[in-house]
């Protein structure tokens, strides 16, 4: 299953919205979420492990949210 197949499966089952650009489009909210100040969680998709490393190296929320969940990355193959 490709990433696009996986995303389409989520869309078809109403588990997620379509991919949007948070920079250009903004993060999608309901009116209630805006009024209540609720969090809307966003998953960043990476093209390659090197991209993940570059993004996460400079984004402390990505680091501490993963840490709070007990998530760690396995070693990069060949790295």
N, C-alpha and C positions, 0 to 999 in steps of 0.2 A: 504494500500500500504506500503510495507516495504521500508527501505532505499535503498536496492539494486534495487527494482522495480523502485523507483523514479530516481535513477541514470541511470538505463537502459533506461527509458523513455527519459531522457535528451540526452543520447547518440544516441538513435534512431532518435531523432528529430534534431540532430546536435546543441543542446543547450550547450553541455559541452563535454569535453574529458573524457576518462576513468580515474578512480582513479589511481594516481601515487604517489610514495613516494618522497617528495621534498628533503629528506635527501639522499636517494639512487639514485634516478633517475634525480633529478634536476627539476626545474619548466619548463614546455614546453613553448618555445618561437618560433616566426617566425623570419626569418632573418631581416625583417624590424623592428621588435620590438627591437631586439638586437642592431641594428645600431642606432635607434632613442632613445634608452633608455626608451621606453614606459613601463608603469606598466602592469603587468599581475596579476590580482587579484586571490587569492587562498582562498578557503573555507576549514577550518579545520573541519572535522567530528569528533564528540565525541561519545564515547561508552555509557556515562552516564553523568548526570548533575555534578557529582563530578569531572569528568575529565575536563569538561568545566571550572569549578571553579579553578582547579589546574593550567590549562594552562593559563587562562586569568589573574590570580592573578600575574603572573610573566612576562606577555607579554604586555608591554605598548602600542604597536601599535594596538593590539586587543581592548584595553580599549579606546584609543582616537579615533580610526576609528568608533567604535560603538557609542561613545558619539557624534561625529560630525554628524552622521546620525540620532541622536535623539533616538537611540535604548537603551532600558533598559531591563534587564531580569525580568520576573515575579518572585515572591517569589518561592523558591524551595518547593515543596510539603513536608510537614512534617518537614520543616527546620526552 
